[in-house]
Amino acid sequence: MQTANRSRHDVVVVGGRVAGSATAMLLARLGHDVVVVDQASFPSDTVSTHSIARSGMVQLRRWSLLDPVLDSGAPAIRQVTFNAAGASVTRTIKDKAGVDLLVAPRRYVLDTLLAAAAERAGADVRPGVTVTDVQRDGRGRVVGVQGHDHTGAPVELGARWVIGADGLRSRVARSVGAAINQGGPAGGAAQYAYYAGIPWSGFEFFVAERSFAGVFPTHDEQACIWVLNPTTDARAVHRRAGSRVEAFGQLLERSAPPLAERLRQARRTSPVQGMLRQPNQVRQAFGPGWALVGDAGYYRDATTAYGISDAFRDAELLAVALDQALRGAVEEPTALASYQQQRDRALAEIFEITCRLAAYPPVPAFIELQKQLSAAIDRQAAALAARPIPAQRLLATA
Ligand SMILES: Cc1cc2nc3c(=O)[nH]c(=O)nc-3n(C[C@H](O)[C@H](O)[C@H](O)COP(=O)(O)OP(=O)(O)OC[C@H]3O[C@@H](n4cnc5c(N)ncnc54)[C@H](O)[C@@H]3O)c2cc1C
C-alpha cells in the first residue's frame, strides 16, 4: 500500500476541537512539534450547546483568547435568571477570578478560533484526516497513528506521544484499550434548537419536575434554546408527538411555559438536535505513549454544561505534564500519573453533582445541587486563575 503522508513529531493530537486544539496550542506555545488531525474540517459544528462556565472563561482569558471570542460576536452575558417553583431570580455575574461575564459562542466559531490559535502557535493542523488505529513498537508502546485523508490516501504519523482528543467515541481510547475507571448511570437526554427574532437578556434557566430548560444567547442575535430530561420522558413524548420538533415544543411547554410562550413570537432557525442516554464515565488517562483529554477521557451528562470547561482545564494539565516529560524534566510515568491524578481530583466534585442532577431529583434537591455546582465552579475558577500561565513569557513578547 502506498503511504502518501508519513512524518514524525513530538506529539500527534487526534481531534481538533476544544480539547485537542487547546492542548496542541499550549504544547506548541511550549515549543513542541505538534500535529493536530481531525476528520472534520473547520469551521464546522458539533452536537453541543455551548455555555462556558466561569472556570472555562478563566482559561480563555489566561490563554489570551477571550478577546477573539468576544470579537467574533459572541454576546457578553452579564446576567443569569433562575426560574423555579413559580419564582424568578435574576443576578448579575459577579467579578470573581478575574471574570465578570460569560459567553456561549457557537461551536463552529469557538472550535475554529482554537484551531487557528493552535496553528498560530506553530502546530500543524490537518483537517480531513481520519485516524483508524494507533501504531505500536515492539514493546507495545504507542508510537504513532495511521489513517487516511479526505481523498482516501493513507496517512501515517509517528510521534513520541499520541493524544486522543477525539470525543466520546474516541478511536484512540478504543485502540489503546483505555479502561473506564469510574462510571455513573447513563440516562439523560439533551435537546436544543436555535431561535431568532426576539430579544434575549442573558442566560435563563427553568427548573421543573424531571426537567431543566434554558436560554443561551449566542451569535447573530440568536439563542440556543435547550431542554434536558430523563431519556425515558423524552422518548415517551417523542412517540406521542410524531416529530422531533413537535416533541421539543411539548417538552418546553411542560418544562418552561413562560419561555414556550415567548418563543411563539420567535423564528426557529435550526433543526432540533441533541443526544439521548448520555453516559457518565471517567477513563484511564494515559499509558505508554498515549494520553486522553476532553470527552475522550471523561464524559458527563450535559446537565452541568461543563464539558468545554473540563476540556480547557484538562488540556492545560496534560500540556504541562507532557511538556515536562518531553523535556526530560520529569520521568514520563511520574509526569503522566500526575496529570491523571490532578484531572481526577479536579473533576470529582462536579462529576458527582452531575450524576446526581442527571437523576432528576425533586425540584428542591435539584436547586440545592445547582447551588453546590455554582460554588464548585467558583472554586475551580479560582484554582485555575492562580496557576502559572504556560509559556506566558513567550505570549508577552509575541
Ligand atoms: C447536547 C449537548 C449539550 C452540551 N452542552 C454543553 C454546554 O452548554 N457547555 C459545555 O461546556 N459543554 C457542553 N456539552 C459537552 C461538550 O460538547 C463536550 O464536552 C465537548 O465538545 C468536548 O470536546 P472535545 O474536544 O473533547 O470533543 P469533541 O468536541 O467531540 O471533538 C472531537 C473531535 O475529534 C474528531 N474525531 C473523532 N474521531 C476521529 C478520528 N478517528 N480521526 C480524526 N478525528 C476524529 C471529531 O471530528 C471531532 O472534531 C454538551 C454536550 C452535548 C452532547
PDBQT file of the ligand as one rigid body, heavy atoms in Angstrom, charges set to zero:
ROOT
HETATM    1  C1  LIG A 401     -26.364  18.032  23.777  1.00  0.00    +0.000 C 
HETATM    2  C2  LIG A 401     -25.090  18.500  24.411  1.00  0.00    +0.000 A 
HETATM    3  C3  LIG A 401     -25.029  19.733  25.007  1.00  0.00    +0.000 A 
HETATM    4  C4  LIG A 401     -23.847  20.172  25.598  1.00  0.00    +0.000 A 
HETATM    5  N1  LIG A 401     -23.797  21.422  26.153  1.00  0.00    +0.000 NA
HETATM    6  C5  LIG A 401     -22.647  21.896  26.679  1.00  0.00    +0.000 A 
HETATM    7  C6  LIG A 401     -22.572  23.232  27.197  1.00  0.00    +0.000 A 
HETATM    8  O1  LIG A 401     -23.518  24.019  27.154  1.00  0.00    +0.000 OA
HETATM    9  N2  LIG A 401     -21.382  23.624  27.735  1.00  0.00    +0.000 N 
HETATM   10  C7  LIG A 401     -20.303  22.802  27.799  1.00  0.00    +0.000 A 
HETATM   11  O2  LIG A 401     -19.262  23.213  28.334  1.00  0.00    +0.000 OA
HETATM   12  N3  LIG A 401     -20.345  21.545  27.307  1.00  0.00    +0.000 NA
HETATM   13  C8  LIG A 401     -21.486  21.076  26.738  1.00  0.00    +0.000 A 
HETATM   14  N4  LIG A 401     -21.528  19.807  26.222  1.00  0.00    +0.000 N 
HETATM   15  C9  LIG A 401     -20.313  18.986  26.276  1.00  0.00    +0.000 C 
HETATM   16  C10 LIG A 401     -19.320  19.399  25.172  1.00  0.00    +0.000 C 
HETATM   17  O3  LIG A 401     -19.958  19.412  23.926  1.00  0.00    +0.000 OA
HETATM   18  C11 LIG A 401     -18.154  18.407  25.131  1.00  0.00    +0.000 C 
HETATM   19  O4  LIG A 401     -17.674  18.169  26.432  1.00  0.00    +0.000 OA
HETATM   20  C12 LIG A 401     -17.017  18.947  24.259  1.00  0.00    +0.000 C 
HETATM   21  O5  LIG A 401     -17.432  19.045  22.919  1.00  0.00    +0.000 OA
HETATM   22  C13 LIG A 401     -15.806  18.023  24.325  1.00  0.00    +0.000 C 
HETATM   23  O6  LIG A 401     -14.846  18.478  23.427  1.00  0.00    +0.000 OA
HETATM   24  P1  LIG A 401     -13.741  17.504  22.836  1.00  0.00    +0.000 P 
HETATM   25  O7  LIG A 401     -12.805  18.379  22.093  1.00  0.00    +0.000 OA
HETATM   26  O8  LIG A 401     -13.230  16.622  23.901  1.00  0.00    +0.000 OA
HETATM   27  O9  LIG A 401     -14.529  16.518  21.846  1.00  0.00    +0.000 OA
HETATM   28  P2  LIG A 401     -15.426  16.814  20.578  1.00  0.00    +0.000 P 
HETATM   29  O10 LIG A 401     -15.993  18.190  20.618  1.00  0.00    +0.000 OA
HETATM   30  O11 LIG A 401     -16.338  15.660  20.473  1.00  0.00    +0.000 OA
HETATM   31  O12 LIG A 401     -14.392  16.790  19.366  1.00  0.00    +0.000 OA
HETATM   32  C14 LIG A 401     -13.787  15.600  18.970  1.00  0.00    +0.000 C 
HETATM   33  C15 LIG A 401     -13.187  15.786  17.577  1.00  0.00    +0.000 C 
HETATM   34  O13 LIG A 401     -12.494  14.584  17.247  1.00  0.00    +0.000 OA
HETATM   35  C16 LIG A 401     -12.702  14.304  15.896  1.00  0.00    +0.000 C 
HETATM   36  N5  LIG A 401     -12.518  12.856  15.690  1.00  0.00    +0.000 N 
HETATM   37  C17 LIG A 401     -13.238  11.855  16.241  1.00  0.00    +0.000 A 
HETATM   38  N6  LIG A 401     -12.780  10.666  15.844  1.00  0.00    +0.000 NA
HETATM   39  C18 LIG A 401     -11.741  10.921  14.997  1.00  0.00    +0.000 A 
HETATM   40  C19 LIG A 401     -10.865  10.092  14.254  1.00  0.00    +0.000 A 
HETATM   41  N7  LIG A 401     -10.944   8.743  14.298  1.00  0.00    +0.000 N 
HETATM   42  N8  LIG A 401      -9.925  10.666  13.476  1.00  0.00    +0.000 NA
HETATM   43  C20 LIG A 401      -9.829  12.037  13.416  1.00  0.00    +0.000 A 
HETATM   44  N9  LIG A 401     -10.640  12.868  14.110  1.00  0.00    +0.000 NA
HETATM   45  C21 LIG A 401     -11.569  12.319  14.896  1.00  0.00    +0.000 A 
HETATM   46  C22 LIG A 401     -14.128  14.750  15.609  1.00  0.00    +0.000 C 
HETATM   47  O14 LIG A 401     -14.290  15.042  14.219  1.00  0.00    +0.000 OA
HETATM   48  C23 LIG A 401     -14.246  15.991  16.484  1.00  0.00    +0.000 C 
HETATM   49  O15 LIG A 401     -13.969  17.169  15.756  1.00  0.00    +0.000 OA
HETATM   50  C24 LIG A 401     -22.692  19.334  25.622  1.00  0.00    +0.000 A 
HETATM   51  C25 LIG A 401     -22.765  18.076  25.025  1.00  0.00    +0.000 A 
HETATM   52  C26 LIG A 401     -23.940  17.662  24.413  1.00  0.00    +0.000 A 
HETATM   53  C27 LIG A 401     -23.977  16.311  23.758  1.00  0.00    +0.000 C 
ENDROOT
TORSDOF 0
